[in-house]
Amino acid sequence: MMAMSCKDGKGIMDNGKYVRYTPEQVEALERLYHECPKPSSIRRQQLIRECPILSNIEPKQIKVWFQNRRCREKQRKEASRLQAVNRKLTAMNKLLMEENDRLQKQVSQLVYENGYFRQHTQNTTLATKDTSCESVVTSGQHHLTPQHPPRDASPAGLLSIAEETLTEFLSKATGTAVEWVQMPGMKPGPDSIGIVAISHGCTGVAARACGLVGLEPTRVAEILKDRPSWFRDCRAVDVLNVLPTANGGTIELLYMQLYAPTTLAPARDFWLLRYTSVMEDGSLVVCERSLKNTQNGPSMPPVQHFVRAEMLPSGYLIRPCEGGGSIIHIVDHMDLEPWSVPEVLRPLYESSTVLAQKTTMAALRQLRQIAQEVSQSNVTGWGRRPAALRALSQRLSRGFNEALNGFTDEGWSMMGNDGIDDVTILVNSSPEKLTGLNLSFANGFPAVSNAVLCAKASMLLQKAGLHPLVKNTKTLIVAQLVMNVPPAILLRFLREHRSEWADNNIDAYSAAAVKVGPCSLPGSRVGSFGSQVILPLAHTIEHEEASNLFIFLEVIKLEGVGHCPEDAMMPRDMFLLQLCSGMDENAVGTCAELIFAPIDASFADDAPLLPSGFRIIPLDSGKEASSPNRTLDLASALEIGPAGNRSSNDYSVNGGNTRSVMTIAFEFAFESHLQENVASMARQYVRSIISSVQRVALALSPSHLSSMLLNTSSLFHRCYLGVELLKSSGEGSETILKTLWHLSDAIMCCSLKALPVFTFANQAGLDMLETTLVALQDITLEKIFDDHGRKTLCSEFPQIMQQGFACLQGGICLSSMGRPVSYERAVAWKVLNEEENAHCVCFMFMNWSFV
């Protein structure tokens, strides 16, 4: 065997097959690898020239070394990933075994109770009732003393309450105190958020989750105790007193406030005891419960504008996991007093699924996100770290909730209406609210706005007619929609097509109001926004079949603002910081939000934010689902009062949502002397947005549009063209609507009225007519055809109605801007509704182009 020996730090080559490198050579190669894992041939030759100790090594051998090094790195990462997956699977297997043991105990208990009730039923048929000792020994079902005897407010009394809370919490977390059923669609696995269950048949609403997080127990407890940092509906948690216990734990007295999700319901508050302790096995426990008068503990008087809700024993069981991380059990159990909200909103307060999505799963997501940030420590969009972006998204969400609720202790006061109580106007001129708006910008000039105005409204999207209703100054606008549109699709359309509903002048005013110099009310402008550019910052995606949650934080760049002399001090482009969530149509029952605020071009972390936007909350049909023929009385639906004794037999979330509540809130900074003018402008703007949303929702409603188009167009295309326009097998209405929307041929639907108007067009149709989906409904059919086209259509119309379709020869039509459009040919067909009656006429223009 031939071998070549290299002394003085040179490598040893064996017959040209491989090279054994010296430590000095490996160190030099490693340095380059960390700089550039895949160097080019030029870089490798340069390395040989710069490092004399590599001079005897062929470039080809160095190339092989880098290939092997990359392979080892890939194998190392894969091994590390597999080890992490193995740890997750081991922990998940442990959780599943514990869950299996709990279910076996629950089955045993049910079997025992079933046998007992059978024996009890047989005995009662034979026994003679003895009234002299009534119910003293009747199987222990009746108690002579209250279940929770009064206690004093001393530390000993509070410790007694705390220990009882701990026992009841553990019986829910790992025992059978609550009958848990797996949340539909949630499947445990290494990439799953955890095992999520909801209650069945218990008092109030309850949810439980078990999961694995890569954080130590003390850090987990610290994050979960800071509820406002991860629970977007939490306004504040005040710790009023802290008492140490003899076993090394702590007892805290808390007062917590939750935001109301819509303008139609009051906010909630809680008076709580929180107990933190370490168990004998090293597990960390944080449990909570409401303090009530029946316990004779310390009391908290009612707070104006809040409804006192009850938290039943809940909390967190955190156990250290082998190999690092923690196994966590979360239990949320509340009675949210649904009697205090309009009946139409009660599913939000009586659904354990809603509680699981908003609270329980949100806690797990926060833990997983922080654990991921700790392990990666990377920098995301625009040079921001994940924690900074998370803080910005929390500021957006919190600011929107503050405007929506309009608490008086934050300085909000209500203005009178203009005779129509559909839009509520609030004004805030408190110094605390304006602190963020009086920052000095880069040129040294401060903002001059000294007040903030909020215009807000809520409306119910459903299959009902329009019933304007007013109850206790809270207005519910019921949108007159033919069919329902999923919240995710509607919000995604509003995000991607801002020009369909937003007023460019008002957007420019909002941007100017938080910038330098005085700003005038919006008037007529020559210019308009040239385009909308979405610049992503960060996003999180939770893949769960029951609740796919997509959360985006992005910057919206609206180009071409400053076209007028008065815009000289403003940049031509305007920026919005925007938060989007719940925009995946596969997510079931998830709240969808689109919240945005104008920002300065500098985009500082402490930039002033005045959030505005939309929130759509789906309302499950609940118990009404069992009575499909039940008619909803919308007038009585706004009555507030007890709804009878209801247990939280959770509402179904498997599709079929026929109602959603949309809440709109827009904030404007202004100078105090312009209050009346800005209020009038804000009212009209919100009303125009409501009108636009109704028309967009009508056009986008998949059951209203795609199913009818599919049923009628497929027959025509098979007969006339010999091909299918849409393939319907296995596709949902949303998928069909997407196919129609992106079709290259222009499709337009026209109503069958004395003066036919267009009700829908796909993207190609909107481009051909040079209009928007909202403005489309103001265009009549006769406007797009010339005289020859109108005569042809009139002659073919009877055939369309009798035969179902007709072919129109190629010709010329006009866009809404008067531009001529040529098309090779066109077809028209009759669209039938569910009752097989003519609903509209659909046109498809093929191979069209502007002349």
Disulfide bonds with the S-S distance in Angstrom:
none
